[in-house]
Amino acid sequence: MIRYRPPPPPKSPYITAEGARNMRSELKHLWEVERPIVTDAVHEAAKNGDRSENGDYIYGKQRLRKIDSRVRYLSKRLENAVIVSSSPSDDSKVFFSAYVTLEQDDGSTLSIRIVGCDEIDAKRNWISCDSPMAKALLGKSIGDDIHVDTPTGTNTHSVLDIRYDDPQNN
């Protein structure tokens, strides 16, 4: 019995120039470094005879499939990506690639950056432009309040600062 699962909603195609460089670098590394090493290992393991019980061969083929899958994904994403490399003409509003400082309900501050879905990084507080918080922030200005529904209730944040250059480098 097969259960039908609808396809996930399409991801937005936007990516920062830095994110595109990182994806190209990963693609090049996988294709030119990792894949040849794994291919050679599989070739050597295949020489050892019975492949059904050859762990090196089986593991190598699985690793090769994972590499090929990732290469296909990166190639397709880069092919369809819309690279956003410049700041918007109106930098007083929140748009893609903005660094935003928010004041939370309890008075604490939260600094986030709105990036593409392939660049999400929880440690750096980089959120996807498809996330509910980013959608609530887009188009807002300093002083505007946003309301974000979460599983624990609605959170209110106030926009304190908007920047398009990395605050860590200044």
N, CA, C and O of each residue as an XYZ file, in Angstrom:
680
protein
N       0.840     -1.173      0.000
C       0.000      0.000      0.000
C       0.892      1.245      0.000
O       1.757      1.400      0.862
N       0.676      2.099     -0.946
C       1.475      3.308     -1.077
C       0.669      4.500     -0.572
O      -0.480      4.703     -0.965
N       1.286      5.275      0.295
C       0.628      6.487      0.784
C       1.072      7.659     -0.075
O       2.265      7.852     -0.310
N       0.116      8.432     -0.537
C       0.427      9.604     -1.341
C       0.893     10.728     -0.422
O       0.256     11.038      0.584
N       2.003     11.320     -0.789
C       2.497     12.492     -0.079
C       2.657     13.597     -1.104
O       3.377     13.439     -2.090
N       1.994     14.704     -0.874
C       2.141     15.788     -1.845
C       3.569     16.301     -1.831
O       4.241     16.241     -0.801
N       4.039     16.805     -2.964
C       5.412     17.320     -2.995
C       5.538     18.539     -2.097
O       4.570     19.275     -1.909
N       6.722     18.758     -1.543
C       6.905     19.937     -0.699
C       6.777     21.205     -1.541
O       7.011     21.179     -2.750
N       6.408     22.310     -0.902
C       6.318     23.549     -1.671
C       7.698     23.916     -2.220
O       8.713     23.645     -1.579
N       7.736     24.524     -3.389
C       9.041     24.859     -3.967
C       9.791     25.862     -3.096
O       9.198     26.766     -2.508
N      11.092     25.684     -3.028
C      11.940     26.600     -2.267
C      12.185     27.840     -3.103
O      12.225     27.772     -4.331
N      12.349     28.967     -2.439
C      12.649     30.184     -3.191
C      14.035     30.045     -3.827
O      14.922     29.433     -3.232
N      14.230     30.593     -5.006
C      15.492     30.398     -5.724
C      16.609     31.347     -5.299
O      17.720     31.259     -5.821
N      16.336     32.244     -4.373
C      17.311     33.276     -4.026
C      18.475     32.727     -3.217
O      18.316     31.835     -2.383
N      19.656     33.290     -3.490
C      20.868     32.914     -2.772
C      21.811     34.119     -2.792
O      21.834     34.883     -3.757
N      22.573     34.278     -1.736
C      23.544     35.376     -1.704
C      24.750     34.996     -2.559
O      24.954     33.823     -2.869
N      25.536     35.980     -2.932
C      26.742     35.713     -3.733
C      27.705     34.812     -2.964
O      28.335     33.930     -3.546
N      27.815     35.036     -1.664
C      28.672     34.200     -0.814
C      28.171     32.755     -0.790
O      28.967     31.819     -0.857
N      26.864     32.579     -0.696
C      26.279     31.238     -0.705
C      26.511     30.526     -2.023
O      26.780     29.325     -2.043
N      26.407     31.262     -3.135
C      26.657     30.667     -4.453
C      28.114     30.231     -4.578
O      28.401     29.164     -5.120
N      29.039     31.064     -4.073
C      30.458     30.691     -4.100
C      30.692     29.417     -3.296
O      31.423     28.529     -3.736
N      30.076     29.325     -2.123
C      30.234     28.136     -1.277
C      29.674     26.888     -1.955
O      30.271     25.815     -1.871
N      28.535     27.024     -2.622
C      27.942     25.878     -3.318
C      28.814     25.444     -4.492
O      29.003     24.249     -4.719
N      29.345     26.412     -5.239
C      30.240     26.063     -6.362
C      31.503     25.376     -5.857
O      31.994     24.428     -6.470
N      32.022     25.862     -4.739
C      33.223     25.273     -4.154
C      32.951     23.829     -3.708
O      33.766     22.939     -3.949
N      31.813     23.605     -3.065
C      31.456     22.251     -2.633
C      31.276     21.331     -3.835
O      31.733     20.188     -3.817
N      30.609     21.827     -4.884
C      30.397     21.038     -6.090
C      31.727     20.656     -6.736
O      31.920     19.509     -7.140
N      32.631     21.610     -6.829
C      33.947     21.350     -7.423
C      34.717     20.320     -6.589
O      35.328     19.404     -7.140
N      34.686     20.473     -5.266
C      35.390     19.542     -4.376
C      34.827     18.125     -4.518
O      35.584     17.160     -4.624
N      33.503     18.006     -4.518
C      32.891     16.683     -4.649
C      33.259     16.034     -5.981
O      33.603     14.853     -6.025
N      33.187     16.804     -7.062
C      33.394     16.251     -8.394
C      34.863     15.965     -8.693
O      35.184     14.951     -9.312
N      35.761     16.861     -8.253
C      37.168     16.734     -8.623
C      38.037     16.041     -7.583
O      39.113     15.544     -7.916
N      37.595     15.998     -6.335
C      38.424     15.404     -5.278
C      37.774     14.133     -4.718
O      38.329     13.040     -4.832
N      36.599     14.289     -4.115
C      35.973     13.161     -3.414
C      35.571     12.017     -4.347
O      35.880     10.855     -4.083
N      34.880     12.355     -5.438
C      34.370     11.301     -6.323
C      35.495     10.449     -6.907
O      35.360      9.225     -6.911
N      36.596     11.018     -7.401
C      37.683     10.162     -7.911
C      38.279      9.239     -6.843
O      38.622      8.093     -7.135
N      38.401      9.731     -5.616
C      38.945      8.901     -4.528
C      38.023      7.713     -4.256
O      38.480      6.575     -4.149
N      36.717      7.987     -4.145
C      35.761      6.921     -3.858
C      35.668      5.956     -5.043
O      35.559      4.746     -4.847
N      35.710      6.480     -6.258
C      35.671      5.615     -7.449
C      36.863      4.667     -7.471
O      36.707      3.483     -7.772
N      38.050      5.176     -7.156
C      39.235      4.318     -7.094
C      39.103      3.252     -6.008
O      39.490      2.101     -6.210
N      38.554      3.641     -4.854
C      38.376      2.685     -3.759
C      37.395      1.584     -4.153
O      37.617      0.414     -3.841
N      36.310      1.953     -4.838
C      35.334      0.957     -5.288
C      35.970      0.038     -6.320
O      35.742     -1.172     -6.308
N      36.754      0.606     -7.198
C      37.437     -0.198     -8.224
C      38.368     -1.230     -7.578
O      38.387     -2.394     -7.979
N      39.132     -0.799     -6.585
C      40.042     -1.717     -5.879
C      39.267     -2.779     -5.106
O      39.663     -3.945     -5.082
N      38.164     -2.379     -4.475
C      37.366     -3.339     -3.711
C      36.708     -4.364     -4.628
O      36.525     -5.520     -4.245
N      36.355     -3.939     -5.837
C      35.713     -4.863     -6.785
C      36.674     -5.963     -7.216
O      36.234     -7.047     -7.599
N      37.965     -5.709     -7.160
C      38.970     -6.709     -7.547
C      39.073     -7.852     -6.536
O      39.636     -8.904     -6.839
N      38.529     -7.642     -5.334
C      38.675     -8.625     -4.266
C      37.716     -9.801     -4.353
O      37.674    -10.622     -3.437
N      36.955     -9.901     -5.414
C      36.089    -11.071     -5.578
C      34.641    -10.789     -5.268
O      34.076     -9.791     -5.715
N      34.032    -11.698     -4.480
C      32.592    -11.670     -4.197
C      32.154    -10.301     -3.658
O      32.549     -9.888     -2.568
N      31.344     -9.627     -4.437
C      30.933     -8.260     -4.076
C      29.785     -8.242     -3.074
O      29.580     -7.235     -2.396
N      29.040     -9.324     -2.969
C      27.882     -9.342     -2.080
C      28.289     -9.294     -0.609
O      27.503     -8.853      0.230
N      29.497     -9.738     -0.284
C      29.957     -9.719      1.102
C      31.175     -8.828      1.280
O      31.877     -8.925      2.287
N      31.424     -7.978      0.326
C      32.593     -7.098      0.364
C      32.166     -5.741      0.925
O      31.571     -4.927      0.220
N      32.477     -5.510      2.198
C      32.067     -4.278      2.875
C      32.611     -3.024      2.230
O      31.899     -2.028      2.103
N      33.878     -3.064      1.818
C      34.475     -1.888      1.177
C      33.743     -1.536     -0.110
O      33.514     -0.364     -0.406
N      33.384     -2.549     -0.860
C      32.676     -2.325     -2.122
C      31.278     -1.752     -1.864
O      30.869     -0.777     -2.495
N      30.564     -2.365     -0.939
C      29.195     -1.932     -0.636
C      29.194     -0.504     -0.090
O      28.415      0.334     -0.544
N      30.066     -0.228      0.884
C      30.147      1.112      1.453
C      30.561      2.132      0.384
O      30.009      3.230      0.328
N      31.511      1.776     -0.445
C      31.974      2.679     -1.495
C      30.874      3.021     -2.480
O      30.747      4.175     -2.889
N      30.074      2.034     -2.869
C      28.965      2.282     -3.794
C      27.917      3.188     -3.143
O      27.360      4.066     -3.802
N      27.648      2.975     -1.842
C      26.698      3.848     -1.144
C      27.221      5.281     -1.091
O      26.478      6.234     -1.326
N      28.497      5.420     -0.782
C      29.101      6.763     -0.719
C      29.066      7.421     -2.094
O      28.806      8.620     -2.200
N      29.321      6.664     -3.125
C      29.284      7.183     -4.491
C      27.880      7.664     -4.856
O      27.730      8.700     -5.504
N      26.856      6.921     -4.446
C      25.473      7.348     -4.706
C      25.158      8.650     -3.981
O      24.495      9.527     -4.536
N      25.635      8.782     -2.730
C      25.402     10.012     -1.971
C      26.105     11.204     -2.626
O      25.538     12.293     -2.717
N      27.333     10.991     -3.077
C      28.067     12.062     -3.754
C      27.346     12.470     -5.033
O      27.165     13.660     -5.292
N      26.937     11.491     -5.831
C      26.243     11.783     -7.083
C      24.925     12.506     -6.833
O      24.555     13.406     -7.587
N      24.226     12.120     -5.791
C      22.968     12.776     -5.446
C      23.208     14.238     -5.063
O      22.480     15.130     -5.499
N      24.226     14.470     -4.253
C      24.546     15.841     -3.835
C      25.008     16.675     -5.030
O      24.653     17.849     -5.132
N      25.791     16.089     -5.929
C      26.249     16.792     -7.132
C      25.055     17.195     -7.994
O      25.001     18.314     -8.503
N      24.095     16.275     -8.156
C      22.890     16.600     -8.940
C      22.113     17.733     -8.287
O      21.666     18.658     -8.965
N      21.952     17.660     -6.956
C      21.214     18.696     -6.232
C      21.890     20.057     -6.389
O      21.235     21.039     -6.735
N      23.202     20.116     -6.136
C      23.927     21.392     -6.234
C      23.885     21.945     -7.655
O      23.693     23.146     -7.848
N      24.061     21.086     -8.641
C      24.031     21.528    -10.033
C      22.674     22.133    -10.382
O      22.596     23.185    -11.016
N      21.620     21.463     -9.963
C      20.271     21.940    -10.258
C      19.978     23.252     -9.532
O      19.413     24.175    -10.117
N      20.362     23.333     -8.255
C      20.116     24.562     -7.483
C      20.890     25.741     -8.069
O      20.347     26.839     -8.183
N      22.145     25.527     -8.439
C      22.938     26.613     -9.016
C      22.396     27.032    -10.381
O      22.440     28.209    -10.741
N      21.892     26.072    -11.127
C      21.338     26.372    -12.448
C      20.108     27.267    -12.346
O      19.899     28.141    -13.188
N      19.293     27.050    -11.314
C      18.050     27.796    -11.148
C      18.149     28.943    -10.144
O      17.161     29.639     -9.908
N      19.312     29.148     -9.558
C      19.475     30.150     -8.506
C      19.407     31.576     -9.053
O      19.862     31.875    -10.157
N      18.825     32.425     -8.238
C      18.832     33.861     -8.502
C      19.792     34.454     -7.478
O      19.475     34.542     -6.292
N      20.966     34.859     -7.949
C      22.007     35.346     -7.044
C      21.776     36.822     -6.759
O      21.753     37.645     -7.673
N      21.607     37.149     -5.480
C      21.384     38.520     -5.047
C      22.716     39.028     -4.509
O      23.140     38.660     -3.413
N      23.368     39.877     -5.295
C      24.708     40.322     -4.909
C      24.775     41.802     -4.554
O      25.834     42.284     -4.152
N      23.682     42.529     -4.692
C      23.722     43.954     -4.381
C      22.658     44.296     -3.350
O      21.674     43.575     -3.185
N      22.873     45.398     -2.667
C      21.900     45.876     -1.695
C      20.714     46.478     -2.434
O      20.856     46.949     -3.562
N      19.549     46.465     -1.804
C      18.388     47.075     -2.457
C      18.543     48.590     -2.529
O      19.341     49.179     -1.800
N      17.780     49.203     -3.406
C      17.866     50.659     -3.553
C      17.356     51.365     -2.299
O      17.828     52.454     -1.970
N      16.407     50.763     -1.601
C      15.884     51.336     -0.358
C      16.381     50.487      0.808
O      15.741     49.506      1.186
N      17.528     50.869      1.375
C      18.099     50.050      2.447
C      17.514     50.366      3.824
O      18.047     49.924      4.842
N      16.429     51.124      3.855
C      15.766     51.386      5.133
C      14.679     50.344      5.410
O      14.038     50.374      6.461
N      14.478     49.433      4.474
C      13.490     48.372      4.647
C      14.191     47.012      4.627
O      15.305     46.880      4.118
N      13.528     46.016      5.184
C      14.084     44.665      5.248
C      13.790     43.934      3.943
O      12.637     43.794      3.536
N      14.852     43.475      3.303
C      14.748     42.650      2.107
C      15.718     41.482      2.255
O      16.374     41.328      3.285
N      15.796     40.668      1.216
C      16.683     39.513      1.224
C      18.120     39.940      1.510
O      18.565     40.979      1.022
N      18.829     39.168      2.275
C      20.232     39.327      2.698
C      20.449     40.401      3.756
O      21.590     40.770      4.032
N      19.382     40.905      4.348
C      19.502     41.927      5.390
C      19.915     41.318      6.727
O      19.504     40.213      7.084
N      20.733     42.066      7.448
C      21.034     41.768      8.851
C      20.059     42.613      9.658
O      20.045     43.837      9.528
N      19.244     41.970     10.491
C      18.193     42.677     11.223
C      18.385     42.447     12.721
O      18.587     41.315     13.162
N      18.320     43.513     13.486
C      18.360     43.414     14.941
C      16.952     43.661     15.450
O      16.324     44.667     15.123
N      16.470     42.730     16.251
C      15.105     42.785     16.769
C      15.112     42.883     18.284
O      15.995     42.344     18.950
N      14.117     43.578     18.819
C      13.894     43.568     20.263
C      12.741     42.618     20.517
O      11.671     42.746     19.920
N      12.965     41.662     21.406
C      11.955     40.650     21.689
C      11.013     41.126     22.793
O      11.223     42.184     23.387
N       9.978     40.337     23.059
C       8.976     40.664     24.083
C       9.610     40.963     25.443
O       9.177     41.868     26.157
N      10.643     40.186     25.789
C      11.248     40.320     27.116
C      12.311     41.414     27.183
O      12.951     41.575     28.222
N      12.514     42.162     26.113
C      13.481     43.259     26.101
C      14.856     42.872     25.588
O      15.697     43.743     25.369
N      15.102     41.584     25.390
C      16.399     41.153     24.864
C      16.444     41.392     23.354
O      15.409     41.551     22.706
N      17.661     41.414     22.809
C      17.803     41.638     21.370
C      18.190     40.334     20.667
O      18.789     39.434     21.254
N      17.829     40.275     19.411
C      18.111     39.120     18.572
C      18.570     39.650     17.225
O      17.876     40.450     16.598
N      19.745     39.202     16.776
C      20.254     39.608     15.467
C      20.164     38.420     14.523
O      20.647     37.332     14.835
N      19.540     38.634     13.363
C      19.375     37.571     12.385
C      19.760     38.092     11.005
O      19.901     39.298     10.800
N      19.928     37.174     10.070
C      20.147     37.529      8.676
C      19.198     36.694      7.829
O      19.016     35.505      8.090
N      18.602     37.297      6.834
C      17.686     36.596      5.945
C      18.468     36.125      4.728
O      19.011     36.934      3.976
N      18.523     34.799      4.540
C      19.307     34.196      3.455
C      18.468     33.149      2.723
O      17.317     32.901      3.079
N      19.055     32.545      1.703
C      18.387     31.496      0.949
C      18.297     30.205      1.743
O      18.981     30.040      2.754
N      17.456     29.294      1.285
C      17.204     28.053      2.028
C      18.431     27.155      2.120
O      18.497     26.302      3.005
N      19.396     27.323      1.237
C      20.607     26.507      1.275
C      21.687     27.096      2.178
O      22.741     26.486      2.358
N      21.440     28.263      2.743
C      22.458     28.946      3.543
C      22.107     29.029      5.024
O      22.831     29.667      5.788
N      21.027     28.408      5.438
C      20.568     28.485      6.821
C      21.684     28.028      7.762
O      22.322     27.000      7.534
N      21.907     28.806      8.821
C      22.938     28.467      9.801
C      22.452     28.926     11.176
O      22.472     30.119     11.478
N      22.022     27.994     11.992
C      21.465     28.322     13.305
C      22.495     28.980     14.223
O      22.147     29.852     15.019
N      23.753     28.570     14.117
C      24.792     29.141     14.978
C      25.011     30.620     14.698
O      25.343     31.386     15.603
N      24.824     31.020     13.446
C      25.026     32.418     13.062
C      23.708     33.192     13.005
O      23.703     34.369     12.645
N      22.595     32.548     13.353
C      21.257     33.137     13.288
C      20.887     33.577     11.881
O      20.312     34.649     11.688
N      21.218     32.753     10.905
C      20.817     33.001      9.517
C      19.563     32.180      9.275
O      19.571     30.959      9.428
N      18.474     32.864      8.892
C      17.203     32.187      8.686
C      16.805     32.229      7.216
O      17.225     33.115      6.471
N      16.003     31.275      6.815
C      15.555     31.188      5.430
C      14.544     32.287      5.117
O      13.735     32.671      5.961
N      14.611     32.778      3.890
C      13.634     33.784      3.459
C      12.242     33.179      3.357
O      11.264     33.914      3.218
N      12.131     31.846      3.423
C      10.841     31.166      3.404
C      10.263     30.954      4.803
O       9.131     30.488      4.934
N      11.020     31.289      5.850
C      10.556     31.061      7.219
C       9.480     32.081      7.597
O       9.428     33.173      7.033
N       8.623     31.718      8.556
C       7.570     32.652      8.975
C       8.117     33.990      9.481
O       7.531     35.039      9.213
N       9.241     33.958     10.215
C       9.788     35.213     10.728
C      10.281     36.095      9.582
O      10.030     37.300      9.574
N      10.978     35.501      8.620
C      11.477     36.283      7.493
C      10.321     36.856      6.681
O      10.371     38.010      6.253
N       9.297     36.066      6.472
C       8.136     36.559      5.729
C       7.472     37.715      6.452
O       6.996     38.656      5.817
N       7.437     37.651      7.787
C       6.857     38.749      8.560
C       7.733     39.997      8.501
O       7.226     41.117      8.568
N       9.051     39.806      8.375
C       9.987     40.933      8.367
C      10.087     41.651      7.022
O      10.325     42.859      6.987
N       9.910     40.935      5.925
C      10.129     41.523      4.607
C       9.279     42.772      4.404
O       8.064     42.755      4.599
N       9.945     43.856      4.008
C       9.277     45.127      3.754
C       9.124     46.017      4.974
O       8.667     47.153      4.847
N       9.494     45.535      6.148
C       9.348     46.335      7.377
C      10.496     47.339      7.504
O      11.554     47.172      6.896
N      10.269     48.376      8.298
C      11.261     49.425      8.535
C      11.619     49.457     10.014
O      11.003     48.765     10.825
N      12.614     50.263     10.359
C      13.009     50.419     11.769
C      11.827     50.981     12.549
O      11.186     51.943     12.127
N      11.553     50.365     13.691
C      10.448     50.788     14.542
C       9.175     49.982     14.324
O       8.275     50.022     15.163
N       9.080     49.257     13.228
C       7.893     48.439     12.959
C       7.878     47.223     13.877
O       8.925     46.694     14.251
N       6.681     46.795     14.229
C       6.499     45.586     15.021
C       6.062     44.452     14.098
O       5.330     44.663     13.131
N       6.524     43.250     14.416
C       6.080     42.064     13.677
C       5.526     41.066     14.674
O       5.939     41.027     15.833
N       4.593     40.267     14.213
C       3.982     39.230     15.040
C       4.215     37.898     14.338
O       3.839     37.714     13.181
N       4.839     36.976     15.058
C       5.165     35.667     14.491
C       4.480     34.598     15.328
O       4.668     34.526     16.543
N       3.677     33.764     14.659
C       3.004     32.664     15.352
C       3.977     31.510     15.523
O       4.603     31.066     14.561
N       4.101     31.032     16.746
C       4.953     29.889     17.071
C       4.101     28.848     17.797
O       2.972     29.146     18.187
N       4.618     27.642     17.984
C       3.847     26.624     18.707
C       3.496     27.040     20.137
O       2.517     26.552     20.701
N       4.288     27.935     20.722
C       4.013     28.360     22.097
C       3.169     29.620     22.153
O       2.872     30.107     23.244
N       2.779     30.158     21.016
C       1.959     31.367     20.989
C       2.537     32.394     20.024
O       3.490     32.111     19.299
N       1.963     33.561     20.023
C       2.412     34.630     19.134
C       3.492     35.455     19.821
O       3.311     35.924     20.944
N       4.630     35.626     19.125
C       5.716     36.460     19.636
C       5.713     37.787     18.894
O       5.474     37.841     17.687
N       5.980     38.850     19.631
C       6.058     40.181     19.034
C       7.495     40.649     19.096
O       8.151     40.532     20.131
N       7.986     41.180     17.987
C       9.335     41.707     17.894
C       9.261     43.107     17.300
O       8.367     43.415     16.512
N      10.203     43.940     17.683
C      10.297     45.281     17.128
C      11.627     45.411     16.394
O      12.667     45.008     16.915
N      11.596     45.970     15.189
C      12.800     46.121     14.379
C      13.619     47.290     14.924
O      13.147     48.426     14.956
N      14.861     47.000     15.355
C      15.741     48.034     15.893
C      16.749     48.545     14.863
O      17.061     49.736     14.840
N      17.259     47.649     14.011
C      18.309     48.039     13.068
C      18.249     47.150     11.833
O      17.921     45.967     11.914
N      18.577     47.749     10.684
C      18.631     47.023      9.412
C      19.947     47.378      8.741
O      20.271     48.553      8.573
N      20.702     46.358      8.359
C      21.983     46.580      7.667
C      22.112     45.592      6.518
O      21.509     44.519      6.530
N      22.898     45.968      5.537
C      23.159     45.081      4.413
C      24.634     44.729      4.307
O      25.032     43.996      3.402
N      25.455     45.248      5.227
C      26.858     44.840      5.304
C      27.022     44.089      6.603
O      26.311     44.357      7.571
N      27.945     43.155      6.637
C      28.133     42.296      7.794
C      28.598     43.119      8.993
O      29.679     43.705      8.952
N      27.785     43.173     10.076
C      28.179     43.934     11.248
C      29.441     43.387     11.934
O      30.111     44.118     12.663
N      29.767     42.111     11.708
C      30.955     41.511     12.296
C      32.236     42.068     11.685
O      33.282     42.066     12.333
N      32.161     42.552     10.426
C      33.344     43.050      9.722
C      33.544     44.551      9.900
O      34.484     45.112      9.337
N      32.698     45.204     10.656
C      32.825     46.660     10.842
C      33.345     47.017     12.198
O      33.506     48.198     12.506
